[in-house]
Amino acid sequence: MEPSALIPPPRGESVPGLGVVTWNNPGERVTYAAGILAVHTPHATKLTAVLLRPLLTSRTTCTRCGDPWPCNRATWANQALHTQDGTQ
Ligand SMILES: [Zn+2]
């Protein structure tokens, strides 16, 4: 007996920047996550600093929100692309 077969998947999900979101289908969630990853990227100039000073730990930041990389939105999006909203 699998409890997961009796309990429906969660209807809402807490998404950074959006709040609790109810997806109409897994594809919608994946599409949104891909869009997040397209705009939330590591800051290129900070990566250059890492190359110039390899012995120093440089904090790469997100180009979109300025948070330390990976930002919480990119972290969520990466996870969302590897999990299919409780369907697996
Ligand atoms: Zn970000």
PDB file of the backbone (N, CA, C, O) and the ligand in Angstrom, with CONECT records:
HET     ZN  A 101       1
ATOM      1  N   MET A   1       0.840  -1.195   0.000  1.00  0.00           N
ATOM      2  CA  MET A   1       0.000   0.000   0.000  1.00  0.00           C
ATOM      3  C   MET A   1       0.874   1.243   0.000  1.00  0.00           C
ATOM      4  O   MET A   1       1.740   1.408   0.859  1.00  0.00           O
ATOM      5  N   GLU A   2       0.640   2.106  -0.961  1.00  0.00           N
ATOM      6  CA  GLU A   2       1.439   3.317  -1.052  1.00  0.00           C
ATOM      7  C   GLU A   2       0.617   4.529  -0.637  1.00  0.00           C
ATOM      8  O   GLU A   2      -0.365   4.886  -1.288  1.00  0.00           O
ATOM      9  N   PRO A   3       1.036   5.153   0.457  1.00  0.00           N
ATOM     10  CA  PRO A   3       0.310   6.357   0.900  1.00  0.00           C
ATOM     11  C   PRO A   3       0.257   7.430  -0.177  1.00  0.00           C
ATOM     12  O   PRO A   3      -0.713   8.184  -0.259  1.00  0.00           O
ATOM     13  N   SER A   4       1.298   7.499  -1.004  1.00  0.00           N
ATOM     14  CA  SER A   4       1.330   8.552  -2.014  1.00  0.00           C
ATOM     15  C   SER A   4       0.202   8.386  -3.035  1.00  0.00           C
ATOM     16  O   SER A   4      -0.200   9.348  -3.688  1.00  0.00           O
ATOM     17  N   ALA A   5      -0.302   7.165  -3.164  1.00  0.00           N
ATOM     18  CA  ALA A   5      -1.376   6.937  -4.120  1.00  0.00           C
ATOM     19  C   ALA A   5      -2.705   7.462  -3.594  1.00  0.00           C
ATOM     20  O   ALA A   5      -3.644   7.692  -4.355  1.00  0.00           O
ATOM     21  N   LEU A   6      -2.767   7.646  -2.282  1.00  0.00           N
ATOM     22  CA  LEU A   6      -4.010   8.102  -1.680  1.00  0.00           C
ATOM     23  C   LEU A   6      -4.040   9.610  -1.504  1.00  0.00           C
ATOM     24  O   LEU A   6      -5.108  10.219  -1.443  1.00  0.00           O
ATOM     25  N   ILE A   7      -2.857  10.203  -1.424  1.00  0.00           N
ATOM     26  CA  ILE A   7      -2.791  11.640  -1.185  1.00  0.00           C
ATOM     27  C   ILE A   7      -2.520  12.370  -2.492  1.00  0.00           C
ATOM     28  O   ILE A   7      -1.513  12.094  -3.144  1.00  0.00           O
ATOM     29  N   PRO A   8      -3.376  13.278  -2.888  1.00  0.00           N
ATOM     30  CA  PRO A   8      -3.138  14.030  -4.133  1.00  0.00           C
ATOM     31  C   PRO A   8      -1.923  14.925  -3.988  1.00  0.00           C
ATOM     32  O   PRO A   8      -1.601  15.341  -2.876  1.00  0.00           O
ATOM     33  N   PRO A   9      -1.236  15.234  -5.087  1.00  0.00           N
ATOM     34  CA  PRO A   9      -0.070  16.115  -5.020  1.00  0.00           C
ATOM     35  C   PRO A   9      -0.488  17.485  -4.502  1.00  0.00           C
ATOM     36  O   PRO A   9      -1.642  17.886  -4.653  1.00  0.00           O
ATOM     37  N   PRO A  10       0.455  18.204  -3.888  1.00  0.00           N
ATOM     38  CA  PRO A  10       0.134  19.528  -3.353  1.00  0.00           C
ATOM     39  C   PRO A  10      -0.365  20.463  -4.436  1.00  0.00           C
ATOM     40  O   PRO A  10       0.160  20.489  -5.549  1.00  0.00           O
ATOM     41  N   ARG A  11      -1.384  21.227  -4.095  1.00  0.00           N
ATOM     42  CA  ARG A  11      -1.982  22.122  -5.081  1.00  0.00           C
ATOM     43  C   ARG A  11      -1.215  23.425  -5.217  1.00  0.00           C
ATOM     44  O   ARG A  11      -1.232  24.069  -6.266  1.00  0.00           O
ATOM     45  N   GLY A  12      -0.547  23.798  -4.147  1.00  0.00           N
ATOM     46  CA  GLY A  12       0.178  25.050  -4.196  1.00  0.00           C
ATOM     47  C   GLY A  12       1.637  24.833  -3.835  1.00  0.00           C
ATOM     48  O   GLY A  12       1.976  23.907  -3.099  1.00  0.00           O
ATOM     49  N   GLU A  13       2.479  25.681  -4.350  1.00  0.00           N
ATOM     50  CA  GLU A  13       3.904  25.571  -4.069  1.00  0.00           C
ATOM     51  C   GLU A  13       4.443  26.967  -3.801  1.00  0.00           C
ATOM     52  O   GLU A  13       4.097  27.921  -4.498  1.00  0.00           O
ATOM     53  N   SER A  14       5.292  27.079  -2.787  1.00  0.00           N
ATOM     54  CA  SER A  14       5.898  28.372  -2.494  1.00  0.00           C
ATOM     55  C   SER A  14       7.060  28.610  -3.445  1.00  0.00           C
ATOM     56  O   SER A  14       8.053  27.883  -3.424  1.00  0.00           O
ATOM     57  N   VAL A  15       6.929  29.626  -4.272  1.00  0.00           N
ATOM     58  CA  VAL A  15       7.946  29.947  -5.270  1.00  0.00           C
ATOM     59  C   VAL A  15       8.586  31.284  -4.910  1.00  0.00           C
ATOM     60  O   VAL A  15       7.883  32.277  -4.724  1.00  0.00           O
ATOM     61  N   PRO A  16       9.927  31.316  -4.809  1.00  0.00           N
ATOM     62  CA  PRO A  16      10.599  32.582  -4.499  1.00  0.00           C
ATOM     63  C   PRO A  16      10.202  33.680  -5.472  1.00  0.00           C
ATOM     64  O   PRO A  16      10.308  33.512  -6.687  1.00  0.00           O
ATOM     65  N   GLY A  17       9.752  34.788  -4.940  1.00  0.00           N
ATOM     66  CA  GLY A  17       9.390  35.914  -5.784  1.00  0.00           C
ATOM     67  C   GLY A  17       7.936  35.926  -6.214  1.00  0.00           C
ATOM     68  O   GLY A  17       7.418  36.956  -6.644  1.00  0.00           O
ATOM     69  N   LEU A  18       7.281  34.785  -6.099  1.00  0.00           N
ATOM     70  CA  LEU A  18       5.889  34.708  -6.533  1.00  0.00           C
ATOM     71  C   LEU A  18       4.930  34.442  -5.387  1.00  0.00           C
ATOM     72  O   LEU A  18       3.768  34.847  -5.423  1.00  0.00           O
ATOM     73  N   GLY A  19       5.438  33.750  -4.361  1.00  0.00           N
ATOM     74  CA  GLY A  19       4.543  33.319  -3.299  1.00  0.00           C
ATOM     75  C   GLY A  19       4.030  31.926  -3.615  1.00  0.00           C
ATOM     76  O   GLY A  19       4.680  31.170  -4.337  1.00  0.00           O
ATOM     77  N   VAL A  20       2.881  31.589  -3.082  1.00  0.00           N
ATOM     78  CA  VAL A  20       2.320  30.263  -3.328  1.00  0.00           C
ATOM     79  C   VAL A  20       1.660  30.241  -4.695  1.00  0.00           C
ATOM     80  O   VAL A  20       0.762  31.028  -4.995  1.00  0.00           O
ATOM     81  N   VAL A  21       2.141  29.305  -5.516  1.00  0.00           N
ATOM     82  CA  VAL A  21       1.654  29.211  -6.890  1.00  0.00           C
ATOM     83  C   VAL A  21       0.987  27.854  -7.100  1.00  0.00           C
ATOM     84  O   VAL A  21       1.499  26.823  -6.664  1.00  0.00           O
ATOM     85  N   THR A  22      -0.140  27.871  -7.761  1.00  0.00           N
ATOM     86  CA  THR A  22      -0.784  26.623  -8.169  1.00  0.00           C
ATOM     87  C   THR A  22      -0.598  26.475  -9.669  1.00  0.00           C
ATOM     88  O   THR A  22      -1.130  27.264 -10.450  1.00  0.00           O
ATOM     89  N   TRP A  23       0.149  25.476 -10.060  1.00  0.00           N
ATOM     90  CA  TRP A  23       0.432  25.261 -11.485  1.00  0.00           C
ATOM     91  C   TRP A  23      -0.705  24.498 -12.119  1.00  0.00           C
ATOM     92  O   TRP A  23      -1.272  23.592 -11.508  1.00  0.00           O
ATOM     93  N   ASN A  24      -1.036  24.859 -13.333  1.00  0.00           N
ATOM     94  CA  ASN A  24      -2.094  24.157 -14.061  1.00  0.00           C
ATOM     95  C   ASN A  24      -1.605  22.801 -14.549  1.00  0.00           C
ATOM     96  O   ASN A  24      -2.378  21.849 -14.652  1.00  0.00           O
ATOM     97  N   ASN A  25      -0.313  22.725 -14.846  1.00  0.00           N
ATOM     98  CA  ASN A  25       0.270  21.466 -15.279  1.00  0.00           C
ATOM     99  C   ASN A  25       1.779  21.546 -15.076  1.00  0.00           C
ATOM    100  O   ASN A  25       2.335  22.640 -14.974  1.00  0.00           O
ATOM    101  N   PRO A  26       2.456  20.374 -15.016  1.00  0.00           N
ATOM    102  CA  PRO A  26       3.912  20.374 -14.793  1.00  0.00           C
ATOM    103  C   PRO A  26       4.674  21.163 -15.851  1.00  0.00           C
ATOM    104  O   PRO A  26       5.715  21.747 -15.551  1.00  0.00           O
ATOM    105  N   GLY A  27       4.179  21.190 -17.066  1.00  0.00           N
ATOM    106  CA  GLY A  27       4.865  21.909 -18.129  1.00  0.00           C
ATOM    107  C   GLY A  27       4.929  23.399 -17.853  1.00  0.00           C
ATOM    108  O   GLY A  27       5.916  24.058 -18.180  1.00  0.00           O
ATOM    109  N   GLU A  28       3.889  23.920 -17.261  1.00  0.00           N
ATOM    110  CA  GLU A  28       3.851  25.340 -16.926  1.00  0.00           C
ATOM    111  C   GLU A  28       4.938  25.673 -15.907  1.00  0.00           C
ATOM    112  O   GLU A  28       5.602  26.707 -15.994  1.00  0.00           O
ATOM    113  N   ARG A  29       5.101  24.771 -14.942  1.00  0.00           N
ATOM    114  CA  ARG A  29       6.110  24.958 -13.904  1.00  0.00           C
ATOM    115  C   ARG A  29       7.518  24.911 -14.501  1.00  0.00           C
ATOM    116  O   ARG A  29       8.376  25.725 -14.157  1.00  0.00           O
ATOM    117  N   VAL A  30       7.743  23.952 -15.394  1.00  0.00           N
ATOM    118  CA  VAL A  30       9.051  23.818 -16.030  1.00  0.00           C
ATOM    119  C   VAL A  30       9.350  25.042 -16.894  1.00  0.00           C
ATOM    120  O   VAL A  30      10.478  25.534 -16.916  1.00  0.00           O
ATOM    121  N   THR A  31       8.346  25.522 -17.595  1.00  0.00           N
ATOM    122  CA  THR A  31       8.534  26.696 -18.442  1.00  0.00           C
ATOM    123  C   THR A  31       8.919  27.902 -17.607  1.00  0.00           C
ATOM    124  O   THR A  31       9.815  28.660 -17.979  1.00  0.00           O
ATOM    125  N   TYR A  32       8.252  28.081 -16.489  1.00  0.00           N
ATOM    126  CA  TYR A  32       8.567  29.205 -15.617  1.00  0.00           C
ATOM    127  C   TYR A  32       9.984  29.054 -15.056  1.00  0.00           C
ATOM    128  O   TYR A  32      10.745  30.020 -15.002  1.00  0.00           O
ATOM    129  N   ALA A  33      10.326  27.835 -14.641  1.00  0.00           N
ATOM    130  CA  ALA A  33      11.654  27.593 -14.078  1.00  0.00           C
ATOM    131  C   ALA A  33      12.745  27.885 -15.107  1.00  0.00           C
ATOM    132  O   ALA A  33      13.784  28.456 -14.775  1.00  0.00           O
ATOM    133  N   ALA A  34      12.504  27.494 -16.345  1.00  0.00           N
ATOM    134  CA  ALA A  34      13.486  27.747 -17.401  1.00  0.00           C
ATOM    135  C   ALA A  34      13.639  29.246 -17.619  1.00  0.00           C
ATOM    136  O   ALA A  34      14.741  29.736 -17.867  1.00  0.00           O
ATOM    137  N   GLY A  35      12.524  29.973 -17.526  1.00  0.00           N
ATOM    138  CA  GLY A  35      12.583  31.423 -17.678  1.00  0.00           C
ATOM    139  C   GLY A  35      13.377  32.074 -16.563  1.00  0.00           C
ATOM    140  O   GLY A  35      14.109  33.037 -16.793  1.00  0.00           O
ATOM    141  N   ILE A  36      13.236  31.551 -15.358  1.00  0.00           N
ATOM    142  CA  ILE A  36      13.990  32.062 -14.219  1.00  0.00           C
ATOM    143  C   ILE A  36      15.491  31.871 -14.459  1.00  0.00           C
ATOM    144  O   ILE A  36      16.289  32.782 -14.241  1.00  0.00           O
ATOM    145  N   LEU A  37      15.853  30.676 -14.907  1.00  0.00           N
ATOM    146  CA  LEU A  37      17.271  30.390 -15.114  1.00  0.00           C
ATOM    147  C   LEU A  37      17.845  31.210 -16.262  1.00  0.00           C
ATOM    148  O   LEU A  37      19.055  31.428 -16.324  1.00  0.00           O
ATOM    149  N   ALA A  38      16.982  31.668 -17.173  1.00  0.00           N
ATOM    150  CA  ALA A  38      17.456  32.467 -18.303  1.00  0.00           C
ATOM    151  C   ALA A  38      17.868  33.863 -17.862  1.00  0.00           C
ATOM    152  O   ALA A  38      18.738  34.478 -18.478  1.00  0.00           O
ATOM    153  N   VAL A  39      17.253  34.362 -16.803  1.00  0.00           N
ATOM    154  CA  VAL A  39      17.543  35.735 -16.373  1.00  0.00           C
ATOM    155  C   VAL A  39      18.340  35.791 -15.076  1.00  0.00           C
ATOM    156  O   VAL A  39      19.020  36.781 -14.806  1.00  0.00           O
ATOM    157  N   HIS A  40      18.260  34.738 -14.277  1.00  0.00           N
ATOM    158  CA  HIS A  40      19.043  34.696 -13.040  1.00  0.00           C
ATOM    159  C   HIS A  40      20.310  33.907 -13.312  1.00  0.00           C
ATOM    160  O   HIS A  40      20.315  32.677 -13.263  1.00  0.00           O
ATOM    161  N   THR A  41      21.378  34.623 -13.598  1.00  0.00           N
ATOM    162  CA  THR A  41      22.637  33.988 -13.977  1.00  0.00           C
ATOM    163  C   THR A  41      23.776  34.554 -13.133  1.00  0.00           C
ATOM    164  O   THR A  41      23.654  35.658 -12.605  1.00  0.00           O
ATOM    165  N   PRO A  42      24.873  33.825 -12.997  1.00  0.00           N
ATOM    166  CA  PRO A  42      26.018  34.350 -12.248  1.00  0.00           C
ATOM    167  C   PRO A  42      26.581  35.591 -12.926  1.00  0.00           C
ATOM    168  O   PRO A  42      26.613  35.675 -14.153  1.00  0.00           O
ATOM    169  N   HIS A  43      27.018  36.539 -12.136  1.00  0.00           N
ATOM    170  CA  HIS A  43      27.550  37.784 -12.666  1.00  0.00           C
ATOM    171  C   HIS A  43      28.897  37.544 -13.334  1.00  0.00           C
ATOM    172  O   HIS A  43      29.820  37.017 -12.713  1.00  0.00           O
ATOM    173  N   ALA A  44      29.009  37.935 -14.613  1.00  0.00           N
ATOM    174  CA  ALA A  44      30.203  37.627 -15.407  1.00  0.00           C
ATOM    175  C   ALA A  44      31.448  38.311 -14.854  1.00  0.00           C
ATOM    176  O   ALA A  44      32.517  37.701 -14.817  1.00  0.00           O
ATOM    177  N   THR A  45      31.332  39.560 -14.427  1.00  0.00           N
ATOM    178  CA  THR A  45      32.518  40.271 -13.957  1.00  0.00           C
ATOM    179  C   THR A  45      33.065  39.651 -12.681  1.00  0.00           C
ATOM    180  O   THR A  45      34.271  39.676 -12.436  1.00  0.00           O
ATOM    181  N   LYS A  46      32.181  39.102 -11.880  1.00  0.00           N
ATOM    182  CA  LYS A  46      32.644  38.450 -10.662  1.00  0.00           C
ATOM    183  C   LYS A  46      33.398  37.165 -10.994  1.00  0.00           C
ATOM    184  O   LYS A  46      34.336  36.782 -10.295  1.00  0.00           O
ATOM    185  N   LEU A  47      32.974  36.509 -12.067  1.00  0.00           N
ATOM    186  CA  LEU A  47      33.680  35.303 -12.486  1.00  0.00           C
ATOM    187  C   LEU A  47      35.080  35.650 -12.950  1.00  0.00           C
ATOM    188  O   LEU A  47      36.019  34.890 -12.716  1.00  0.00           O
ATOM    189  N   THR A  48      35.230  36.797 -13.610  1.00  0.00           N
ATOM    190  CA  THR A  48      36.553  37.248 -14.045  1.00  0.00           C
ATOM    191  C   THR A  48      37.455  37.455 -12.843  1.00  0.00           C
ATOM    192  O   THR A  48      38.632  37.095 -12.866  1.00  0.00           O
ATOM    193  N   ALA A  49      36.901  38.030 -11.805  1.00  0.00           N
ATOM    194  CA  ALA A  49      37.679  38.266 -10.597  1.00  0.00           C
ATOM    195  C   ALA A  49      38.187  36.949 -10.019  1.00  0.00           C
ATOM    196  O   ALA A  49      39.295  36.883  -9.485  1.00  0.00           O
ATOM    197  N   VAL A  50      37.383  35.918 -10.128  1.00  0.00           N
ATOM    198  CA  VAL A  50      37.799  34.613  -9.628  1.00  0.00           C
ATOM    199  C   VAL A  50      38.992  34.103 -10.424  1.00  0.00           C
ATOM    200  O   VAL A  50      39.919  33.519  -9.864  1.00  0.00           O
ATOM    201  N   LEU A  51      38.962  34.330 -11.748  1.00  0.00           N
ATOM    202  CA  LEU A  51      40.047  33.859 -12.598  1.00  0.00           C
ATOM    203  C   LEU A  51      41.351  34.619 -12.314  1.00  0.00           C
ATOM    204  O   LEU A  51      42.436  34.040 -12.358  1.00  0.00           O
ATOM    205  N   LEU A  52      41.232  35.904 -12.028  1.00  0.00           N
ATOM    206  CA  LEU A  52      42.416  36.709 -11.790  1.00  0.00           C
ATOM    207  C   LEU A  52      43.032  36.434 -10.423  1.00  0.00           C
ATOM    208  O   LEU A  52      44.242  36.549 -10.229  1.00  0.00           O
ATOM    209  N   ARG A  53      42.163  36.068  -9.482  1.00  0.00           N
ATOM    210  CA  ARG A  53      42.661  35.807  -8.137  1.00  0.00           C
ATOM    211  C   ARG A  53      42.158  34.450  -7.659  1.00  0.00           C
ATOM    212  O   ARG A  53      41.277  34.366  -6.803  1.00  0.00           O
ATOM    213  N   PRO A  54      42.722  33.406  -8.216  1.00  0.00           N
ATOM    214  CA  PRO A  54      42.196  32.056  -7.956  1.00  0.00           C
ATOM    215  C   PRO A  54      42.336  31.625  -6.501  1.00  0.00           C
ATOM    216  O   PRO A  54      41.632  30.719  -6.054  1.00  0.00           O
ATOM    217  N   LEU A  55      43.229  32.258  -5.766  1.00  0.00           N
ATOM    218  CA  LEU A  55      43.423  31.830  -4.387  1.00  0.00           C
ATOM    219  C   LEU A  55      42.408  32.472  -3.448  1.00  0.00           C
ATOM    220  O   LEU A  55      42.250  32.047  -2.303  1.00  0.00           O
ATOM    221  N   LEU A  56      41.733  33.487  -3.939  1.00  0.00           N
ATOM    222  CA  LEU A  56      40.738  34.143  -3.112  1.00  0.00           C
ATOM    223  C   LEU A  56      39.347  33.620  -3.450  1.00  0.00           C
ATOM    224  O   LEU A  56      39.024  33.369  -4.611  1.00  0.00           O
ATOM    225  N   THR A  57      38.566  33.469  -2.452  1.00  0.00           N
ATOM    226  CA  THR A  57      37.191  33.051  -2.682  1.00  0.00           C
ATOM    227  C   THR A  57      36.353  34.292  -2.972  1.00  0.00           C
ATOM    228  O   THR A  57      36.147  35.143  -2.107  1.00  0.00           O
ATOM    229  N   SER A  58      35.877  34.371  -4.209  1.00  0.00           N
ATOM    230  CA  SER A  58      35.075  35.520  -4.595  1.00  0.00           C
ATOM    231  C   SER A  58      33.606  35.146  -4.599  1.00  0.00           C
ATOM    232  O   SER A  58      33.230  34.065  -5.051  1.00  0.00           O
ATOM    233  N   ARG A  59      32.794  36.031  -4.100  1.00  0.00           N
ATOM    234  CA  ARG A  59      31.366  35.737  -4.056  1.00  0.00           C
ATOM    235  C   ARG A  59      30.723  36.158  -5.369  1.00  0.00           C
ATOM    236  O   ARG A  59      30.629  37.346  -5.678  1.00  0.00           O
ATOM    237  N   THR A  60      30.293  35.191  -6.116  1.00  0.00           N
ATOM    238  CA  THR A  60      29.572  35.469  -7.342  1.00  0.00           C
ATOM    239  C   THR A  60      28.133  35.822  -6.990  1.00  0.00           C
ATOM    240  O   THR A  60      27.508  35.197  -6.134  1.00  0.00           O
ATOM    241  N   THR A  61      27.632  36.837  -7.674  1.00  0.00           N
ATOM    242  CA  THR A  61      26.263  37.249  -7.401  1.00  0.00           C
ATOM    243  C   THR A  61      25.386  37.039  -8.622  1.00  0.00           C
ATOM    244  O   THR A  61      25.877  36.875  -9.740  1.00  0.00           O
ATOM    245  N   CYS A  62      24.105  37.048  -8.394  1.00  0.00           N
ATOM    246  CA  CYS A  62      23.129  36.883  -9.472  1.00  0.00           C
ATOM    247  C   CYS A  62      22.993  38.200 -10.228  1.00  0.00           C
ATOM    248  O   CYS A  62      22.927  39.270  -9.623  1.00  0.00           O
ATOM    249  N   THR A  63      22.951  38.111 -11.566  1.00  0.00           N
ATOM    250  CA  THR A  63      22.828  39.318 -12.381  1.00  0.00           C
ATOM    251  C   THR A  63      21.463  39.968 -12.222  1.00  0.00           C
ATOM    252  O   THR A  63      21.316  41.170 -12.443  1.00  0.00           O
ATOM    253  N   ARG A  64      20.485  39.195 -11.847  1.00  0.00           N
ATOM    254  CA  ARG A  64      19.117  39.703 -11.799  1.00  0.00           C
ATOM    255  C   ARG A  64      18.778  40.322 -10.438  1.00  0.00           C
ATOM    256  O   ARG A  64      18.303  41.455 -10.364  1.00  0.00           O
ATOM    257  N   CYS A  65      19.022  39.577  -9.383  1.00  0.00           N
ATOM    258  CA  CYS A  65      18.579  40.063  -8.074  1.00  0.00           C
ATOM    259  C   CYS A  65      19.746  40.475  -7.185  1.00  0.00           C
ATOM    260  O   CYS A  65      19.531  41.052  -6.119  1.00  0.00           O
ATOM    261  N   GLY A  66      20.984  40.188  -7.605  1.00  0.00           N
ATOM    262  CA  GLY A  66      22.137  40.638  -6.847  1.00  0.00           C
ATOM    263  C   GLY A  66      22.455  39.815  -5.615  1.00  0.00           C
ATOM    264  O   GLY A  66      23.378  40.142  -4.868  1.00  0.00           O
ATOM    265  N   ASP A  67      21.701  38.755  -5.397  1.00  0.00           N
ATOM    266  CA  ASP A  67      21.957  37.895  -4.244  1.00  0.00           C
ATOM    267  C   ASP A  67      23.167  37.008  -4.521  1.00  0.00           C
ATOM    268  O   ASP A  67      23.515  36.777  -5.679  1.00  0.00           O
ATOM    269  N   PRO A  68      23.805  36.512  -3.472  1.00  0.00           N
ATOM    270  CA  PRO A  68      24.914  35.564  -3.674  1.00  0.00           C
ATOM    271  C   PRO A  68      24.446  34.384  -4.521  1.00  0.00           C
ATOM    272  O   PRO A  68      23.357  33.847  -4.316  1.00  0.00           O
ATOM    273  N   TRP A  69      25.296  33.988  -5.483  1.00  0.00           N
ATOM    274  CA  TRP A  69      24.948  32.886  -6.386  1.00  0.00           C
ATOM    275  C   TRP A  69      25.206  31.540  -5.762  1.00  0.00           C
ATOM    276  O   TRP A  69      26.229  31.365  -5.101  1.00  0.00           O
ATOM    277  N   PRO A  70      24.303  30.561  -5.947  1.00  0.00           N
ATOM    278  CA  PRO A  70      23.017  30.704  -6.645  1.00  0.00           C
ATOM    279  C   PRO A  70      21.955  31.350  -5.761  1.00  0.00           C
ATOM    280  O   PRO A  70      21.815  30.999  -4.589  1.00  0.00           O
ATOM    281  N   CYS A  71      21.215  32.287  -6.323  1.00  0.00           N
ATOM    282  CA  CYS A  71      20.168  32.951  -5.568  1.00  0.00           C
ATOM    283  C   CYS A  71      19.028  31.965  -5.318  1.00  0.00           C
ATOM    284  O   CYS A  71      18.955  30.903  -5.936  1.00  0.00           O
ATOM    285  N   ASN A  72      18.149  32.339  -4.406  1.00  0.00           N
ATOM    286  CA  ASN A  72      17.096  31.377  -4.047  1.00  0.00           C
ATOM    287  C   ASN A  72      16.155  31.084  -5.210  1.00  0.00           C
ATOM    288  O   ASN A  72      15.585  29.994  -5.274  1.00  0.00           O
ATOM    289  N   ARG A  73      15.978  32.039  -6.138  1.00  0.00           N
ATOM    290  CA  ARG A  73      15.099  31.769  -7.282  1.00  0.00           C
ATOM    291  C   ARG A  73      15.749  30.775  -8.239  1.00  0.00           C
ATOM    292  O   ARG A  73      15.088  29.870  -8.748  1.00  0.00           O
ATOM    293  N   ALA A  74      17.041  30.946  -8.478  1.00  0.00           N
ATOM    294  CA  ALA A  74      17.733  30.004  -9.358  1.00  0.00           C
ATOM    295  C   ALA A  74      17.803  28.630  -8.708  1.00  0.00           C
ATOM    296  O   ALA A  74      17.690  27.607  -9.383  1.00  0.00           O
ATOM    297  N   THR A  75      17.990  28.618  -7.394  1.00  0.00           N
ATOM    298  CA  THR A  75      18.023  27.343  -6.689  1.00  0.00           C
ATOM    299  C   THR A  75      16.700  26.616  -6.841  1.00  0.00           C
ATOM    300  O   THR A  75      16.648  25.411  -7.089  1.00  0.00           O
ATOM    301  N   TRP A  76      15.617  27.398  -6.681  1.00  0.00           N
ATOM    302  CA  TRP A  76      14.290  26.794  -6.845  1.00  0.00           C
ATOM    303  C   TRP A  76      14.103  26.286  -8.273  1.00  0.00           C
ATOM    304  O   TRP A  76      13.618  25.175  -8.484  1.00  0.00           O
ATOM    305  N   ALA A  77      14.494  27.112  -9.257  1.00  0.00           N
ATOM    306  CA  ALA A  77      14.285  26.752 -10.657  1.00  0.00           C
ATOM    307  C   ALA A  77      15.061  25.492 -11.024  1.00  0.00           C
ATOM    308  O   ALA A  77      14.558  24.624 -11.737  1.00  0.00           O
ATOM    309  N   ASN A  78      16.290  25.406 -10.526  1.00  0.00           N
ATOM    310  CA  ASN A  78      17.085  24.202 -10.796  1.00  0.00           C
ATOM    311  C   ASN A  78      16.403  22.972 -10.229  1.00  0.00           C
ATOM    312  O   ASN A  78      16.342  21.922 -10.869  1.00  0.00           O
ATOM    313  N   GLN A  79      15.891  23.121  -9.019  1.00  0.00           N
ATOM    314  CA  GLN A  79      15.201  21.994  -8.397  1.00  0.00           C
ATOM    315  C   GLN A  79      13.933  21.662  -9.176  1.00  0.00           C
ATOM    316  O   GLN A  79      13.606  20.491  -9.373  1.00  0.00           O
ATOM    317  N   ALA A  80      13.224  22.692  -9.615  1.00  0.00           N
ATOM    318  CA  ALA A  80      11.970  22.472 -10.333  1.00  0.00           C
ATOM    319  C   ALA A  80      12.189  21.734 -11.644  1.00  0.00           C
ATOM    320  O   ALA A  80      11.337  20.957 -12.075  1.00  0.00           O
ATOM    321  N   LEU A  81      13.332  21.979 -12.278  1.00  0.00           N
ATOM    322  CA  LEU A  81      13.605  21.328 -13.558  1.00  0.00           C
ATOM    323  C   LEU A  81      14.007  19.871 -13.371  1.00  0.00           C
ATOM    324  O   LEU A  81      14.015  19.092 -14.324  1.00  0.00           O
ATOM    325  N   HIS A  82      14.337  19.513 -12.138  1.00  0.00           N
ATOM    326  CA  HIS A  82      14.738  18.123 -11.885  1.00  0.00           C
ATOM    327  C   HIS A  82      13.700  17.341 -11.106  1.00  0.00           C
ATOM    328  O   HIS A  82      13.870  16.148 -10.852  1.00  0.00           O
ATOM    329  N   THR A  83      12.641  18.003 -10.735  1.00  0.00           N
ATOM    330  CA  THR A  83      11.532  17.321 -10.093  1.00  0.00           C
ATOM    331  C   THR A  83      10.267  17.752 -10.822  1.00  0.00           C
ATOM    332  O   THR A  83      10.143  18.914 -11.211  1.00  0.00           O
ATOM    333  N   GLN A  84       9.376  16.877 -11.002  1.00  0.00           N
ATOM    334  CA  GLN A  84       8.187  17.192 -11.809  1.00  0.00           C
ATOM    335  C   GLN A  84       6.953  17.386 -10.912  1.00  0.00           C
ATOM    336  O   GLN A  84       5.934  16.713 -11.071  1.00  0.00           O
ATOM    337  N   ASP A  85       7.079  18.325  -9.971  1.00  0.00           N
ATOM    338  CA  ASP A  85       5.917  18.727  -9.184  1.00  0.00           C
ATOM    339  C   ASP A  85       5.208  17.564  -8.506  1.00  0.00           C
ATOM    340  O   ASP A  85       3.980  17.471  -8.532  1.00  0.00           O
ATOM    341  N   GLY A  86       5.987  16.686  -7.901  1.00  0.00           N
ATOM    342  CA  GLY A  86       5.392  15.608  -7.129  1.00  0.00           C
ATOM    343  C   GLY A  86       4.804  14.487  -7.963  1.00  0.00           C
ATOM    344  O   GLY A  86       4.193  13.567  -7.420  1.00  0.00           O
ATOM    345  N   THR A  87       4.981  14.549  -9.285  1.00  0.00           N
ATOM    346  CA  THR A  87       4.393  13.516 -10.108  1.00  0.00           C
ATOM    347  C   THR A  87       5.335  12.332 -10.280  1.00  0.00           C
ATOM    348  O   THR A  87       4.980  11.332 -10.903  1.00  0.00           O
ATOM    349  N   GLN A  88       6.545  12.452  -9.720  1.00  0.00           N
ATOM    350  CA  GLN A  88       7.454  11.311  -9.803  1.00  0.00           C
ATOM    351  C   GLN A  88       8.073  11.016  -8.473  1.00  0.00           C
ATOM    352  O   GLN A  88       8.868  10.083  -8.355  1.00  0.00           O
TER     353      GLN A  88
HETATM  354 ZN    ZN A 101      18.627  35.787  -8.867  1.00  0.00          ZN2+
END
